[in-house]
Amino acid sequence: MIRSLLAATAALALSTPVQAQTPAPVAPQTVQGGPADVGLLPGAELSADCGGLNNLAGRAYCVTAPLGQIGALADAYIADLEAKTWLAAGGDDNRVVFIKRREAGGCDGMQMVAFYDTTKTAVAELPGYLGFATIPGDVCAAQSAAPAAAGSTPK
């Protein structure tokens, strides 16, 4: 399902009017060679500045390919990460959240966002991007319950 969302997003971008697309916030990280397990797959080129878009330079590991190929490239990254025991655990039209169980318990998290320069006409040749960033902490840790609203009493 998530695979088809990214592929459909790329196809949709080529057939509908351009609208602003802002990916979810990406956790800051030092970009040396990208998050563990993310390599440069065939058809992708490294984009150290993430196309100068969405303030991702230095915060995410980005690759680029023509927008008409970004859906297939996203599918290739999903398959590659699944082969490395990452699970696609959620996301939306332009984002996939992955988790990977740690041997000592808990989980690592990473997200992949798909984006392009929405100030330009979306054509197949326009550069599209995939950004990868780790999610800090243990993404499988139980979240503490939200505090009760001020003035309310439990029933």
Backbone bond lengths (Angstrom), bond angles and torsions (degrees), N, CA, C in turn:
res aa  C-N    CA-C-N  psi(-1)  N-CA   C-N-CA  omega(-1)  CA-C   N-CA-C  phi
1 M - - - 1.439 - - 1.519 111.64 -
2 I 1.324 117.08 -46.99 1.457 119.65 -179.57 1.515 110.31 -65.27
3 R 1.329 117.48 -37.43 1.459 120.21 177.97 1.517 110.58 -57.26
4 S 1.318 115.99 -45.72 1.456 119.19 -176.93 1.518 111.94 -69.08
5 L 1.334 117.87 -27.11 1.455 120.16 178.26 1.517 111.40 -64.61
6 L 1.338 117.79 -45.52 1.453 119.61 179.43 1.519 110.92 -67.79
7 A 1.315 117.48 -40.87 1.458 120.37 178.62 1.530 109.85 -63.69
8 A 1.316 116.41 -42.73 1.463 120.35 179.36 1.521 110.69 -66.52
9 T 1.331 117.41 -35.73 1.457 121.06 178.72 1.520 110.44 -62.72
10 A 1.326 116.81 -45.10 1.458 120.00 179.25 1.522 110.40 -63.42
11 A 1.318 117.56 -43.03 1.461 120.93 178.91 1.525 110.69 -65.49
12 L 1.311 116.96 -41.42 1.456 122.17 179.42 1.522 110.49 -63.45
13 A 1.315 116.71 -38.67 1.457 120.25 -178.81 1.519 111.18 -61.87
14 L 1.315 116.81 -28.52 1.449 120.23 -179.29 1.521 113.00 -84.29
15 S 1.333 117.95 -13.97 1.458 119.54 -174.32 1.524 114.03 -117.68
16 T 1.317 118.43 -2.40 1.457 120.70 -178.94 1.513 110.43 -124.82
17 P 1.346 117.20 162.43 1.454 119.54 177.79 1.530 110.27 -59.09
18 V 1.313 114.71 148.64 1.460 120.27 -179.21 1.520 109.58 -72.51
19 Q 1.321 115.79 131.04 1.452 122.22 175.60 1.516 107.60 -125.93
20 A 1.316 116.25 153.60 1.457 119.47 177.87 1.514 109.64 -61.38
21 Q 1.309 116.20 133.34 1.453 121.61 178.58 1.516 107.39 -127.82
22 T 1.287 117.35 117.16 1.444 121.72 178.50 1.504 108.48 -115.15
23 P 1.344 117.33 118.18 1.454 118.67 178.68 1.512 110.90 -70.30
24 A 1.317 115.65 161.99 1.454 120.86 177.03 1.520 108.95 -60.76
25 P 1.332 117.21 154.27 1.457 119.72 178.70 1.524 110.96 -55.62
26 V 1.307 115.15 142.11 1.455 121.56 -179.43 1.524 107.60 -109.73
27 A 1.308 116.68 133.29 1.454 121.09 179.96 1.526 110.09 -63.03
28 P 1.337 118.23 134.83 1.462 120.67 177.71 1.526 110.80 -61.62
29 Q 1.302 116.29 144.92 1.455 121.18 176.05 1.511 108.77 -158.68
30 T 1.298 116.64 156.39 1.449 121.28 175.62 1.515 107.73 -78.88
31 V 1.310 116.72 127.09 1.452 120.34 -178.04 1.524 108.34 -96.27
32 Q 1.313 117.03 105.37 1.452 123.07 176.30 1.523 107.74 -108.23
33 G 1.307 117.59 -58.36 1.450 122.61 178.72 1.499 108.53 -140.47
34 G 1.299 116.73 15.52 1.448 121.36 -178.84 1.510 111.38 92.95
35 P 1.320 116.18 170.57 1.468 120.00 176.70 1.523 110.00 -59.37
36 A 1.324 115.76 154.36 1.462 119.97 177.79 1.522 109.03 -52.70
37 D 1.285 117.36 142.02 1.461 125.74 177.39 1.524 114.60 77.18
38 V 1.334 119.51 -1.48 1.465 120.52 178.04 1.518 107.88 -104.75
39 G 1.315 115.19 116.53 1.457 120.77 178.61 1.507 110.44 -115.86
40 L 1.283 115.92 -176.23 1.455 121.39 178.29 1.528 107.86 -93.55
41 L 1.313 116.56 106.20 1.468 121.80 -177.94 1.524 110.61 -82.41
42 P 1.333 117.12 158.57 1.466 120.57 176.69 1.534 110.33 -56.65
43 G 1.324 115.56 136.29 1.457 121.25 -179.55 1.513 113.01 94.74
44 A 1.329 116.92 -11.73 1.464 121.14 179.77 1.519 110.02 -106.68
45 E 1.309 115.46 148.40 1.460 122.10 172.92 1.518 107.26 -122.72
46 L 1.323 116.34 143.64 1.453 120.99 177.30 1.522 109.93 -64.80
47 S 1.309 117.14 137.57 1.460 122.85 175.04 1.523 107.49 -127.57
48 A 1.322 115.89 86.69 1.469 121.13 -175.17 1.526 112.49 -57.89
49 D 1.332 117.36 -30.96 1.470 119.94 -179.11 1.522 112.85 -96.39
50 C 1.332 117.50 6.28 1.479 122.88 -179.91 1.529 111.37 52.88
51 G 1.324 116.00 34.63 1.457 120.95 179.28 1.511 113.38 71.55
52 G 1.330 117.13 8.39 1.466 120.36 -176.73 1.522 112.21 69.00
53 L 1.331 116.88 20.96 1.468 121.24 -173.81 1.527 112.29 -109.48
54 N 1.314 115.96 151.24 1.465 124.97 169.83 1.528 114.40 54.02
55 N 1.325 116.89 23.99 1.462 121.17 177.59 1.530 111.99 55.07
56 L 1.323 117.79 37.32 1.460 121.41 -177.48 1.525 113.97 -95.12
57 A 1.343 118.00 -15.35 1.470 120.21 -179.56 1.521 109.11 -56.81
58 G 1.327 116.00 128.64 1.459 121.64 -179.31 1.514 114.26 80.12
59 R 1.325 117.60 -6.92 1.465 121.99 -179.17 1.519 111.98 -112.48
60 A 1.329 116.74 -17.02 1.462 121.26 -177.51 1.521 108.79 -143.90
61 Y 1.311 115.50 158.12 1.454 122.84 173.12 1.518 104.75 -95.56
62 C 1.329 117.58 118.33 1.461 120.37 -174.85 1.516 111.98 -118.32
63 V 1.318 113.70 145.82 1.457 122.10 171.93 1.520 107.42 -125.01
64 T 1.317 115.17 157.91 1.451 120.08 -179.02 1.525 110.19 -132.41
65 A 1.306 114.43 154.19 1.459 124.36 174.85 1.526 105.71 -160.15
66 P 1.320 118.15 163.28 1.466 118.50 175.72 1.533 110.76 -56.48
67 L 1.315 116.34 141.42 1.459 121.85 -176.92 1.527 112.35 -53.66
68 G 1.303 117.17 -35.05 1.463 120.66 178.85 1.520 113.27 -65.97
69 Q 1.326 117.89 -14.85 1.459 122.30 -179.49 1.529 112.67 -110.95
70 I 1.326 117.71 -3.16 1.469 120.19 -172.16 1.530 112.31 -68.02
71 G 1.316 118.62 -32.62 1.464 120.88 177.59 1.517 111.74 -64.34
72 A 1.332 116.99 -44.63 1.465 121.17 177.84 1.520 110.37 -66.30
73 L 1.328 116.93 -37.98 1.461 120.28 178.65 1.534 110.00 -66.31
74 A 1.316 117.32 -40.91 1.468 120.80 176.54 1.527 110.35 -60.57
75 D 1.321 117.13 -43.01 1.467 120.63 176.49 1.524 110.94 -59.60
76 A 1.339 116.81 -40.74 1.467 120.69 179.66 1.527 110.50 -64.55
77 Y 1.327 117.18 -40.77 1.472 119.87 178.03 1.530 110.64 -66.48
78 I 1.309 117.45 -40.24 1.469 120.24 178.23 1.524 109.85 -61.14
79 A 1.323 117.34 -46.71 1.466 121.21 179.46 1.529 110.80 -63.27
80 D 1.327 117.29 -41.68 1.458 121.24 179.85 1.528 110.81 -63.91
81 L 1.314 116.91 -43.25 1.467 120.24 179.53 1.525 111.27 -68.77
82 E 1.334 117.63 -38.13 1.469 119.88 177.12 1.527 110.30 -62.60
83 A 1.332 117.99 -36.34 1.464 121.54 177.74 1.527 111.02 -66.35
84 K 1.334 116.35 -20.73 1.469 122.32 178.47 1.527 110.76 -99.48
85 T 1.315 117.00 21.76 1.476 127.96 176.70 1.528 114.68 68.01
86 W 1.313 118.06 21.81 1.460 120.69 170.14 1.531 107.03 -84.86
87 L 1.311 116.85 139.85 1.462 122.18 177.82 1.515 109.55 -108.72
88 A 1.331 117.13 131.05 1.461 120.79 173.15 1.522 106.37 -74.07
89 A 1.334 116.29 110.27 1.461 121.00 -170.91 1.521 114.22 -104.95
90 G 1.300 118.51 -8.73 1.459 119.74 -178.92 1.511 109.68 170.42
91 G 1.322 114.84 -169.50 1.451 120.72 178.55 1.510 111.69 139.98
92 D 1.322 115.17 -161.62 1.453 121.71 177.97 1.518 107.96 -149.50
93 D 1.325 118.03 -160.34 1.466 120.85 -173.63 1.526 114.07 -55.98
94 N 1.308 118.36 -36.01 1.464 121.00 -174.32 1.521 113.41 -119.07
95 R 1.311 117.93 13.27 1.464 120.46 -174.93 1.515 110.67 -146.65
96 V 1.335 115.56 139.25 1.457 121.98 173.93 1.526 106.94 -124.79
97 V 1.311 116.32 130.84 1.460 121.93 176.03 1.524 107.06 -103.05
98 F 1.320 115.53 129.25 1.462 122.38 179.70 1.521 109.72 -112.92
99 I 1.327 115.90 147.70 1.459 120.73 171.16 1.520 108.65 -129.33
100 K 1.318 114.78 152.80 1.460 121.22 177.91 1.525 107.05 -141.30
101 R 1.324 116.35 123.13 1.460 120.81 -178.81 1.518 110.45 -67.45
102 R 1.341 115.16 137.69 1.461 121.75 175.61 1.522 108.70 -87.90
103 E 1.334 116.64 145.71 1.467 120.22 178.98 1.524 111.55 -59.74
104 A 1.329 117.58 -35.99 1.464 121.88 -177.77 1.528 112.54 -85.86
105 G 1.320 117.57 4.25 1.467 121.90 -178.60 1.516 110.85 105.94
106 G 1.308 115.57 155.84 1.455 121.11 -177.47 1.514 111.20 83.70
107 C 1.321 115.74 -173.62 1.462 120.50 -176.55 1.517 111.76 -142.90
108 D 1.323 115.07 146.39 1.457 121.88 168.45 1.519 106.72 -89.90
109 G 1.305 116.72 153.58 1.459 121.15 178.05 1.518 111.46 -131.38
110 M 1.307 115.32 151.22 1.458 122.31 178.54 1.524 106.98 -151.53
111 Q 1.318 115.47 150.81 1.452 117.92 174.14 1.519 110.43 -129.41
112 M 1.311 114.47 151.17 1.455 122.98 176.19 1.525 106.35 -120.96
113 V 1.324 116.38 127.30 1.462 120.67 177.41 1.523 109.17 -117.70
114 A 1.318 116.22 141.58 1.458 122.83 176.55 1.526 107.54 -107.77
115 F 1.339 116.56 134.23 1.461 119.38 -178.12 1.524 110.05 -157.35
116 Y 1.320 115.36 168.53 1.464 122.34 175.97 1.512 107.41 -155.40
117 D 1.315 117.06 172.15 1.459 122.28 -179.07 1.522 108.89 -78.20
118 T 1.317 115.94 103.41 1.467 120.79 -175.69 1.526 113.00 -76.54
119 T 1.348 117.57 -1.90 1.467 119.28 175.56 1.525 110.63 -83.43
120 K 1.340 115.77 -6.35 1.463 121.06 179.99 1.524 109.59 -112.70
121 T 1.323 115.76 156.78 1.459 121.04 177.75 1.523 109.37 -66.01
122 A 1.319 115.84 129.48 1.468 121.15 -179.28 1.516 109.60 -75.72
123 V 1.327 115.57 105.05 1.452 122.92 175.08 1.525 107.18 -126.08
124 A 1.304 117.01 159.89 1.469 121.87 -175.23 1.523 112.96 -56.12
125 E 1.327 118.25 -30.57 1.461 121.99 -176.87 1.523 113.74 -83.94
126 L 1.328 117.84 -14.05 1.466 121.74 -179.90 1.530 109.38 -62.26
127 P 1.333 118.36 137.47 1.465 118.66 177.62 1.530 111.86 -61.45
128 G 1.312 114.98 131.09 1.456 122.33 171.43 1.520 107.29 -111.50
129 Y 1.307 117.33 160.47 1.465 120.90 -174.54 1.519 110.96 -135.87
130 L 1.320 114.60 150.39 1.456 122.95 167.70 1.511 105.91 -122.84
131 G 1.332 116.18 127.14 1.453 121.22 177.92 1.517 109.37 -113.41
132 F 1.332 116.66 137.26 1.463 122.76 -179.23 1.520 108.72 -121.58
133 A 1.319 116.85 136.40 1.461 120.97 175.92 1.518 109.47 -151.61
134 T 1.312 114.90 145.47 1.452 119.69 177.15 1.523 109.49 -76.33
135 I 1.311 115.64 154.32 1.460 122.26 175.01 1.519 105.57 -104.21
136 P 1.328 118.10 121.35 1.460 119.55 -175.18 1.528 112.73 -67.01
137 G 1.330 115.10 152.85 1.467 121.22 175.78 1.510 112.50 84.67
138 D 1.311 113.89 -169.75 1.461 122.63 179.18 1.520 107.58 -96.52
139 V 1.324 116.95 106.10 1.466 120.29 -175.95 1.523 112.91 -72.87
140 C 1.338 117.31 -10.62 1.463 120.30 177.79 1.529 112.27 -98.26
141 A 1.331 117.32 -1.90 1.461 120.23 -179.88 1.528 109.32 -66.03
142 A 1.309 115.83 142.20 1.468 120.57 179.03 1.520 108.96 -65.55
143 Q 1.315 115.82 134.24 1.453 121.17 176.45 1.515 109.04 -80.00
144 S 1.329 116.74 139.04 1.463 118.89 177.55 1.519 108.57 -71.71
145 A 1.319 116.00 150.46 1.460 120.82 -179.24 1.514 109.74 -64.84
146 A 1.318 116.96 142.49 1.453 121.47 178.50 1.520 108.92 -66.44
147 P 1.345 117.99 139.95 1.460 119.50 178.80 1.517 111.25 -63.05
148 A 1.328 116.15 148.83 1.464 121.10 178.41 1.525 109.16 -63.25
149 A 1.317 116.47 148.26 1.452 120.98 178.79 1.520 109.76 -60.51
150 A 1.334 116.29 145.14 1.469 120.70 -179.49 1.514 110.35 -56.04
151 G 1.316 115.51 133.87 1.456 120.18 177.71 1.511 113.98 86.82
152 S 1.322 118.57 -7.35 1.468 119.06 -179.60 1.518 109.15 -96.22
153 T 1.291 114.77 154.49 1.463 120.38 179.13 1.509 108.48 -123.56
154 P 1.325 116.67 142.35 1.471 118.31 178.51 1.519 111.34 -63.63
155 K 1.307 115.49 148.91 1.471 120.73 -179.60 1.486 110.31 -101.73
